[in-house]
């Protein structure tokens, strides 16, 4: 079964593209899938090993500096594309990064520390940034902060707390979950199919009216995906985990990014994180294919 893992994400993307009209109706169940996925992933986490480090500092610094730089560099050319680049780079690490990292062999304690830190940072920074950008002058800081935090907190903190309690109060149950922790990856594949379905619907509505802008967004989103995985890999390699760095910085919570863009910025700019969904998951599929090939070669020796 493991040798087919690298095909799961492309298959999920194709399902989302060709059957988006039907699959998008499953959107209400998406938070439950993400919750379960995180719960399964966090069960393998050793809380004692979670510590904020320079690894987290450099990743956070890159997100803040790069998102701001891209906005001001692209703004004279296109406000919409500038906002799209800003929200895509600022977007926090996806919950799915833990599930994919389990497959790729990353340090889960290292990943989880950044996942929680990054999401909380975005909950604080994003409302202030949206107010300064001025896309909607009626935005007040505290209502925006509360709205974003309420999107992040239940899906991030609740499964973490539940997993810690499970390990403490029901060790046998936690061990059983750990033996089947790859379920978190397949839960994400289902979630991805739903997200892609929603994204395709949005792209089809906007493409014919904004063809040239759409093409530039394709280029920008691809470049941002390459850049963030590249920088993440470099930082991760410096601190002993190449995979954790790439997943932490490169795999974005695009569901949250799209929601923030549509709620607080020009709705058209949400196309950039929408396209990013496709690029990041194609790259993840490539990484898993490489991992499976390496494992297969090792087993043959």
C-alpha positions in Angstrom: 0.0 0.0 0.0 2.9 2.4 0.8 4.2 2.4 -2.7 1.0 4.0 -3.9 1.2 6.9 -1.4 2.9 9.2 -3.9 -0.1 8.8 -6.2 -2.7 9.7 -3.5 -2.3 13.5 -3.7 -2.4 13.7 -7.6 -5.4 11.5 -7.5 -7.1 13.7 -5.0 -6.3 16.8 -7.1 -7.8 15.1 -10.3 -10.9 14.1 -8.4 -11.3 17.7 -7.2 -10.9 19.1 -10.7 -13.2 16.7 -12.6 -15.9 16.3 -9.9 -15.7 19.6 -8.1 -19.4 20.4 -8.5 -20.3 17.3 -6.4 -17.4 17.1 -4.0 -17.6 20.7 -2.9 -20.9 19.8 -1.2 -18.8 17.9 1.4 -17.2 21.2 2.5 -19.1 21.3 5.9 -17.2 18.1 7.0 -13.8 19.5 6.2 -13.1 20.8 9.8 -13.8 17.3 11.2 -11.3 15.6 8.9 -8.7 18.2 9.8 -9.3 17.7 13.5 -9.0 13.9 13.2 -5.9 14.2 11.1 -4.2 16.4 13.6 -5.3 14.2 16.5 -3.7 11.1 14.9 -0.6 13.1 14.1 -0.2 14.6 17.5 -0.4 11.2 19.2 3.1 10.5 18.2 4.4 13.8 19.7 6.7 13.9 22.7 5.7 17.2 24.3 8.8 17.2 26.5 10.9 17.7 23.3 8.9 20.7 22.1 11.1 23.8 22.5 11.2 27.1 20.6 14.6 27.4 18.9 16.5 29.4 16.3 15.0 27.1 13.7 11.5 28.6 14.6 12.9 32.1 14.8 14.4 32.1 11.3 11.3 30.6 9.7 9.1 33.2 11.4 11.4 36.0 10.4 11.3 34.9 6.8 7.5 34.8 6.7 7.2 38.3 8.1 9.9 39.9 6.0 9.2 38.1 2.8 5.4 38.6 2.9 5.9 42.3 3.5 8.6 42.6 0.8 6.5 40.9 -1.8 3.6 43.1 -1.1 5.5 46.4 -1.5 7.5 45.1 -4.5 4.4 44.0 -6.4 2.0 46.7 -5.3 3.1 49.3 -8.0 2.4 46.7 -10.7 -0.8 45.1 -9.3 -2.5 45.6 -5.9 -4.5 42.4 -6.3 -1.4 40.2 -7.1 0.5 42.0 -4.3 -2.2 41.1 -1.8 -2.3 37.5 -3.1 1.5 37.1 -2.7 1.3 38.7 0.8 -1.4 36.4 2.1 0.2 33.3 0.6 3.6 33.9 2.2 2.1 35.0 5.5 -0.2 32.0 5.7 0.7 29.7 8.6 1.9 26.1 8.2 -0.8 23.7 7.2 -2.1 21.1 9.6 -1.4 18.6 6.8 2.3 19.3 7.1 2.4 17.0 10.1 0.7 14.2 8.3 3.0 14.5 5.2 6.1 14.9 7.5 5.3 11.6 9.2 5.6 9.9 5.8 8.8 11.7 4.9 10.4 11.0 8.3 10.7 14.5 9.7 11.1 15.4 13.4 7.5 15.7 14.5 8.3 17.6 17.8 10.3 20.2 15.7 7.4 20.5 13.3 4.7 20.7 15.9 6.5 23.5 17.8 6.6 25.6 14.6 3.1 24.7 13.6 1.6 26.1 16.8 3.9 29.1 17.0 3.4 30.1 13.4 -0.4 29.8 13.6 -0.6 31.9 16.7 1.8 34.5 15.1 -0.4 34.8 12.1 -3.5 35.2 14.3 -1.9 38.3 15.8 -0.1 39.8 12.8 -2.7 39.3 10.1 -5.5 41.5 11.5 -2.9 44.3 12.0 -1.5 43.8 8.5 -4.9 43.8 6.8 -5.8 47.1 8.6 -2.5 48.7 7.4 -3.0 47.5 3.8 -6.3 49.3 3.9 -8.2 46.9 1.7 -11.2 47.4 4.0 -11.1 50.6 6.1 -13.9 49.3 8.3 -11.8 46.4 9.7 -11.1 46.8 13.4 -8.2 45.0 15.0 -9.9 43.1 17.8 -12.9 41.7 15.8 -10.4 40.6 13.0 -8.0 39.1 15.6 -10.9 37.2 17.2 -12.3 35.9 13.9 -8.9 34.6 12.7 -8.0 33.1 16.1 -11.3 31.3 16.3 -10.6 29.8 12.9 -7.1 28.6 14.0 -7.5 27.7 17.7 -10.2 24.9 17.8 -8.6 23.0 14.9 -5.1 23.4 16.2 -5.1 23.4 20.0 -8.1 21.1 20.7 -6.6 18.0 19.0 -3.2 18.7 20.5 -4.7 18.8 24.0 -6.8 15.7 23.3 -3.8 13.8 22.1 -1.7 14.7 25.2 -4.6 13.6 27.4 -4.9 10.3 25.5 -1.2 9.6 26.0 -1.4 10.4 29.7 -4.8 8.7 30.5 -5.0 5.9 28.0 -1.4 4.8 26.9 -2.7 1.6 25.2 -5.1 3.6 23.1 -2.3 6.0 22.2 0.0 3.1 21.2 -2.8 1.7 19.0 -3.2 5.1 17.3 0.5 5.4 16.7 0.6 2.0 15.0 -2.0 3.4 12.5 -0.8 7.0 12.3 -0.6 6.9 8.5 -4.4 7.3 8.6 -3.7 11.0 9.1 -2.2 11.2 5.6 -5.3 9.7 4.0 -7.6 11.9 6.0 -5.6 14.8 4.5 -6.0 13.4 1.0 -9.8 13.5 1.5 -9.6 17.0 2.9 -7.4 18.1 -0.1 -10.0 16.8 -2.6 -12.6 19.0 -0.9 -10.3 22.0 -0.9 -9.3 21.5 -4.5 -13.0 21.2 -5.5 -13.8 24.5 -3.9 -10.7 26.1 -5.5 -11.5 24.9 -9.0 -15.0 26.4 -8.7 -13.4 29.7 -7.8 -10.9 29.6 -10.6 -13.5 28.8 -13.3 -15.6 31.8 -12.2 -12.7 34.2 -12.4 -10.6 32.9 -15.4 -12.5 34.2 -18.3 -12.9 37.7 -16.8 -9.2 38.1 -15.8 -7.1 35.9 -18.1 -3.9 37.9 -18.1 -4.0 38.4 -14.4 -4.7 34.7 -13.9 -1.7 33.7 -15.9 0.6 36.0 -13.9 -0.9 34.5 -10.7 0.0 31.1 -12.0 3.7 32.2 -12.4 3.7 34.1 -9.0 2.2 31.2 -7.1 4.6 28.7 -8.6 7.6 30.9 -7.8 6.4 31.4 -4.2 6.0 27.7 -3.8 9.6 27.0 -5.1 11.1 29.8 -3.0 9.5 28.8 0.3 10.3 25.1 0.1 13.8 26.0 -1.0 14.4 28.5 1.9 12.7 26.1 4.3 14.9 23.2 3.2 18.0 25.4 3.6 17.1 26.5 7.1 16.0 23.0 8.1 19.3 21.5 6.9 21.2 24.0 9.0 19.3 22.8 12.1 19.4 19.1 11.3 16.1 18.4 9.6 15.9 19.2 5.9 12.3 17.9 5.6 10.9 19.7 8.6 12.2 23.0 7.4 10.7 22.6 3.9 7.3 21.4 5.2 7.2 24.1 7.9 7.7 27.0 5.5 6.5 25.6 2.2 3.2 23.8 3.1 0.7 26.4 3.8 -2.7 26.4 5.4 -4.3 27.6 2.1 -7.8 27.1 3.4 -7.1 29.8 6.0 -5.3 31.9 3.5 -8.2 31.8 1.0 -10.6 32.6 3.8 -8.5 35.6 4.9 -8.1 36.9 1.4 -11.8 36.7 0.6 -12.8 38.2 4.0 -10.4 41.0 4.4 -8.7 41.7 1.0 -9.7 42.0 -2.6 -11.5 38.6 -3.2 -9.6 38.2 -6.5 -6.3 37.9 -4.7 -7.5 34.5 -3.2 -6.6 33.0 -6.6 -2.9 33.0 -5.7 -3.2 30.8 -2.6 -5.8 28.7 -4.5 -3.2 27.9 -7.2 -0.6 27.4 -4.4 -2.7 24.4 -3.2 -1.9 22.6 -6.4 1.8 23.4 -6.6 2.6 22.4 -3.0 0.8 19.1 -3.2 2.4 18.2 -6.5 5.8 18.8 -4.8 4.7 16.8 -1.8 3.8 13.9 -4.1 7.2 14.2 -5.8 8.9 14.0 -2.3 7.0 11.0 -1.3 7.8 9.3 -4.6 11.5 9.9 -3.9 11.1 8.6 -0.4 9.4 5.5 -1.5 12.1 4.8 -4.1 14.8 5.2 -1.5 13.0 2.8 0.8 12.5 0.3 -2.0 16.2 0.5 -2.9 17.2 0.0 0.8 14.9 -3.0 1.2 16.4 -4.7 -1.9 20.0 -4.5 -0.5 
